[in-house]
Amino acid sequence: MSRLYRKLSALRTRESIKDKWWVTLVVPYLILGLQLLAIVILEPSDYPSSSAYVWVARFLSVSFFITLALAIVGLYFDIIYVAESSDWKPSMWYSLMFFAPVVGVIIGLHYLYKRSRYVGLSLAPSPQA
């Protein structure tokens, strides 16, 4: 068994976070909203300098792609958690939520709705046995 597999397995099964992977699905949309605010709504003249505008745009773009990669990993672990905890066996086709611009929001909301029906969407700390 490889070290990477052992580390991923330990991360996936850690009691304190195993039922909260769904939170990673929301983060790219929050970053995208910040991008729209910073790049589309605010004008370059609203920034102290043009280089500040460019750096904000770069930072938010890099942040979006990093959170997108983390969200795909989070979706994978969340699908495993949901499949182990309920009768519903979600598909990795739900990863399309990150690649289809408008339809992705609908797919994501559908996934979160079905997840809430089967295992819930709690942010409360997990009870320790």
C-alpha positions in Angstrom: 0.0 0.0 0.0 1.5 3.3 -1.0 2.1 6.2 1.4 -0.2 8.5 -0.6 -3.1 5.9 -0.4 -2.6 5.6 3.4 -2.5 9.4 3.9 -5.7 9.8 1.7 -7.4 7.0 3.6 -6.6 8.5 6.9 -7.8 11.9 5.8 -11.0 10.5 4.4 -11.9 8.6 7.6 -10.9 11.2 10.2 -13.9 11.4 12.5 -14.0 15.1 12.9 -14.2 16.0 9.2 -15.5 12.9 7.3 -19.1 14.2 7.3 -18.2 17.8 6.3 -16.6 17.3 2.9 -19.7 18.9 1.3 -18.4 22.3 2.5 -15.6 22.2 -0.1 -18.2 22.1 -2.8 -19.3 25.7 -2.0 -15.9 27.4 -1.8 -15.2 27.7 -5.6 -18.6 29.4 -6.0 -17.7 31.9 -3.2 -14.4 32.6 -4.9 -16.1 33.0 -8.2 -18.5 35.5 -6.6 -15.5 37.4 -5.3 -14.0 37.4 -8.7 -17.1 38.8 -10.2 -17.2 41.5 -7.6 -13.5 42.4 -7.9 -13.2 42.2 -11.7 -16.6 42.8 -13.3 -18.5 45.1 -10.8 -15.6 47.2 -9.6 -13.7 49.2 -12.2 -9.9 49.4 -12.4 -10.2 53.0 -11.3 -11.7 51.8 -7.9 -8.3 50.3 -7.0 -5.4 52.4 -5.7 -3.3 51.5 -8.8 -3.6 49.5 -12.0 -1.1 47.0 -10.7 -3.3 46.4 -7.6 -6.2 45.5 -10.0 -4.0 43.0 -11.8 -2.7 41.4 -8.6 -6.2 41.1 -7.2 -7.4 39.5 -10.5 -4.4 37.1 -10.5 -4.8 36.1 -6.8 -8.5 35.4 -7.2 -7.9 33.4 -10.4 -5.3 31.2 -8.8 -7.5 30.9 -5.7 -10.4 29.7 -7.8 -8.4 27.0 -9.5 -6.9 25.8 -6.2 -10.3 25.6 -4.6 -11.7 23.9 -7.7 -9.2 21.1 -7.4 -9.9 20.8 -3.6 -13.6 20.7 -4.3 -13.2 17.9 -6.7 -11.3 15.9 -4.1 -13.9 16.9 -1.5 -16.7 15.7 -3.7 -14.9 12.4 -4.1 -14.6 11.9 -0.3 -18.1 13.2 0.2 -19.5 10.7 -2.2 -17.7 7.9 -0.4 -19.1 9.2 2.9 -22.6 9.4 1.6 -22.4 5.9 0.0 -21.2 4.4 3.2 -23.7 6.2 5.4 -26.9 5.8 3.4 -28.8 4.0 0.7 -28.0 6.6 -1.9 -25.0 5.9 -4.1 -24.1 9.3 -5.8 -22.1 9.3 -9.0 -18.9 11.2 -9.8 -21.0 12.7 -12.6 -21.9 15.3 -10.0 -18.4 16.7 -10.7 -19.9 18.3 -13.7 -21.1 21.0 -11.3 -17.7 22.5 -11.5 -17.3 22.6 -15.3 -20.8 23.6 -16.6 -21.1 27.3 -15.8 -24.9 27.8 -15.3 -26.1 24.2 -15.2 -23.3 23.5 -12.6 -25.1 25.6 -10.0 -28.3 23.6 -10.6 -26.4 20.3 -10.4 -24.6 21.4 -7.2 -27.9 22.4 -5.6 -29.5 19.1 -6.6 -26.5 17.2 -5.0 -26.7 19.2 -1.8 -30.5 18.7 -1.7 -30.3 15.0 -2.1 -27.4 14.8 0.4 -29.4 16.7 3.0 -32.3 14.3 2.6 -30.1 11.2 3.1 -27.4 12.2 5.6 -27.9 15.9 6.3 -25.8 19.1 6.0 -24.6 19.6 9.5 -21.7 21.9 10.5 -22.0 20.9 14.1 -19.1 19.0 15.6 -19.4 15.2 15.3 -20.2 13.5 18.6 -17.3 11.5 19.9 -18.0 7.9 20.9 
